Amino acid sequence: MEIFTSLKPWTIVQMCVAAISIYLYVMLITRTAGKRTFAKMTSFDFAVTIAMGSILADAVNKPTSNLMPAFVSLALLAFLQVVFAKILSSSDRVEKLLTNTPILLMKDGKIFEKNLKKALVSRADLMGKLREANVLQLSQVRAVVFETTGDISVLHTTDTTELDEIIMEDVGD
């Protein structure tokens, strides 16, 4: 089969040089654009991270072609990421327009079935997250939030501590 043919030594050297170059370039881009470039923050951030990964894989796996398109593409995506982040952080209104809002799945021991459906989270997934958070009784749960990143946050306590309003400020019912 052709898929198992060996690589020529020169191709392996080119792949190594490409990988090292791309690695150093990604370090430079990350230092310049900030950690958010590869952070899991929003669905847009996730999409950009996937796109960057695809560009990086192509650059390393096809070293016989020019690396400049990969360098330019990565720089452009990082630049757009920074611009998008600055726009979002400058206006609450723009942030609400362009990003998802967290969804409240549970509050004070009560499960919001409608919000589970809205977030496409099964009851079994919710129970799994509660177990991961070491919740022993639903009455311990102050809130469960489906975050904009897709993560599920479980806020719980064994006493009667109330949540500060600011923690739940941007969470939709």
Helices and strands as residue ranges (DSSP letters): G 2-4, H 9-33, G 35-38, H 43-61, H 68-90, H 92-98, E 103-107, E 110-111, H 113-119, H 123-132, G 138-140, E 141-146, E 152-156, G 165-168
